[in-house]
Amino acid sequence: MTSLKPMKTLLVLILLSLSAIPFTARGAQPRRQVNWHRLPRYHHINSPCSQRPAEQSSLIRKAQKNKYLIRRLEFIGNENIRDQVLRRRILLQEGNVFRRAVLVKSLANLSKFKKMIYPVRPRDVMVQLNDEEKTINVLMCFKERARRML
């Protein structure tokens, strides 16, 4: 039994020395700290709504100034809500002249679906201009809330 005491002491010393060595020196990668507040809103899906705000506002100003027509209005993220239900809430209509005020009002109307979707903000909208035809494509991204079972 006297021979076990030096073995225990040696084992304790080895464990203590390993705990003093940084985790990365032992061959493993350090865990990266994730700042969840800085992630984009749609990091969980491959969302095409990743337009810089400065670029978006300049395109919107150009479209309103030159009276571009709305060519296409698309929604990303509607799995349970029908497209027609969303289009009823939106004042933007395909074929009409694009106006920023109408876009903002449409986003406010969409955000009233609080029980079904998370609020839609201007950063959730992507616009694409076609200068030759003077048309604009509007893409709105949103995330549906989890459906509750009765």
N, C-alpha and C positions, 0 to 999 in steps of 0.2 A: 504494500500500500504506500510505502514511502516513495516508490518510483513514479507514482501517478502525479504527485504534487508538482514536480518540475515540468511534466508534460502539460498540466493544466496552466501553469504559469506561462509556458511558452505559447500555448494556444491563445491565451488572453492577450499577450504581447503582440502576437501576429494580428489578431482582430483589431486591436487598438491602432496599430500602425496602418492597417488598411483603411480604417475610418478617417485617419488623418490625411490620406492621399486624396487629392481631388478626384471626383467621379470620372472626369475626362481622361485623367492619366491612367486609369485602369482599363481603358479601351472602349468604353461606352460613350455614346454621344450625349451631350447635355440636353436636358429637356428645355425646349424653347418656350419662353413665356409668350402667351398669346393675349394681345389686348383686344378683347371682344368688342369694345366700343369703336375701334378703328377699322373693323372689317366692313366691307361693303354690305349693303342691306341684302343683296341676293347672292351671297357667297356660296349658298348651298346648291344653286342651279347654274347652269351655263347660260347666264342671262346676257342678252345683247344690249341691255340697258346700262351701258357703262360709258356714258358720254360726259366729258368734262363740263362743269357748269358754265365756264366762260365761253366755250365753243357752242354750247346749247343756246345760251342767251343771244349770242351774235347771229346764229342761224334763225332764231325766232324773230329777232328784229328785222333781219333781211327779208324774211318771208312776209312779214306784216307790211313792211315798207313797199315792197314790190308787188303786193297783192297776189301771192301764190295761192293756187287752188289745192284743196286737200284731195290727194289722189287715193291714199289708202290709210285706214285707221285700224291698227291691230292691237290685240291684247295678248300679253304673256302672263301665264300663271293661273288662268281660269280653268280649273279642273271640274268643279261642281257647278259653277254658275254658268248659265248659257250666255253666249255671245250677244244675243238679242236683248237680254235683260240689261246688260251693261250698256249697250248702244242706246237704250231708252233713256238712261240717266245722263248721257253725254250730249252736250249741245253741238259739238263738232259733227258735221255731216260731210260725207265724201262728196266732192263736187262744189262745196261752198268755199268762199274766200277765207283764208286762215287769219284769225285774230287772236292775239295773246290773251285778251280779257275773256274770250270765250273758252280758251283752254283752261285758264285758272278757275272759272266757274264750273267747268266740267269736272275738274279734279275735286272741287268741293262737293259736287253732287255725288261723285263716286265714293268719296270718303264717308258719306252718310250710311253706307252699308257696313256699319261698325260691327254687326254681329257676324258678317260673312267674310269680310276682308279687312286687312290692316289699312290704316289711312294711306292714301296715295298722295305723294308730294311731287313738286315739279322735278326733283332729281330722278324720279321714277319714270320720266318720259324721255324718249329719244326721238329726235327729228332728223330726217334726211331730206335734203333739197335736190331737186332736179332742175338745174338752171335753164336747160334747153326748152323744156316743156312748161317751166314755171309752176311746178307742182311740189307738194310736200308730203312725205310719208310720216305719220305719227305712230309711234310704238309705245304703248303704255304697259308697264310691268307692275304687278302687284302680287301679294301673297295672301292666299286664302287662310282663314282661321280654321282650326280643327273642328270638324263637325261633331256635334254632341249627339250621342245616341239616346233615344227616349226609352 
